């Protein structure tokens, strides 16, 4: 294929046989291998900071430099700020921020073009008009572009070999920056879509609350208690946030239950109980259809399973029941017991605590109950007005 047949992005980033010194093919292979691993890894990280750190690590590894930094544009401050760095003092990381046009990164941001400098001392562009100090003579800084918009700048300097960067190096860093920008943007989009879905589900949960005035606020309280308990039990932030979200919509399947059963002001008969016992299945089917929410299925589907296998819908027992569902089950029962229902008075908190203890090992996971009761005692000590044993 002739060079002219390449798309502009391909032509920009792929060093060709004509441009690469044959003695450096081994080096190029290493770079390609590094890029491949980097691309795979960026899609497996869970947190933004992890992603930023990984981008800088990979950029400095691939470019073989001591120093590297990723700066993103803060729309509120209207400045570029370092979000991850390697080889820079913490003070510099925390205090460095640049306006568009200021310093090297600011120039890259404003001009939307990479800057590659072999030796800053002899580069007319960087005669010390700026207050920004440069720690290295040779550097590369490239913009992170998303759909033509610059969102940040990726900088590397201080090559370990002490050799100056080459134009080829700038192409490679541009490739890394393109990938980084795309991954960062994809995550932002994913988050905004996820938020839109979450808002929709929260609205549905609220509608359910409105439909059942006797349980108003139940889902929100169960979500708060469940995430607090999960955190207390040592689950990671990712997992307790997931449990919180799932708990918020754990009863979403009740949307599919008819009014004469759902709103019945008296205790349910056997047939009605069977109907209402469909709500975990209906709820899990609702969320299973939406890609972002199918991770909630195990909690929604199994929050009425019993530890001894006598629950519904599957009759799972012990560790077969996902831990998140075992946690939500306890918090759900607690809130239901201490809340007023049309057909019964609420239990006092000591009575509800005694009931949890009684059902520990049969309906509920004993470990979860133990931690829940400890959590309540701690809450009581902190805020006596919220005493659960008054
Ligand atoms: Fe439920």
Boltz pocket constraint, residues with backbone or C-beta under 6 A from the ligand:
constraints:
  - pocket:
      binder: B
      contacts: [[A, 250], [A, 251], [A, 279], [A, 303], [A, 304]]
      max_distance: 6.0
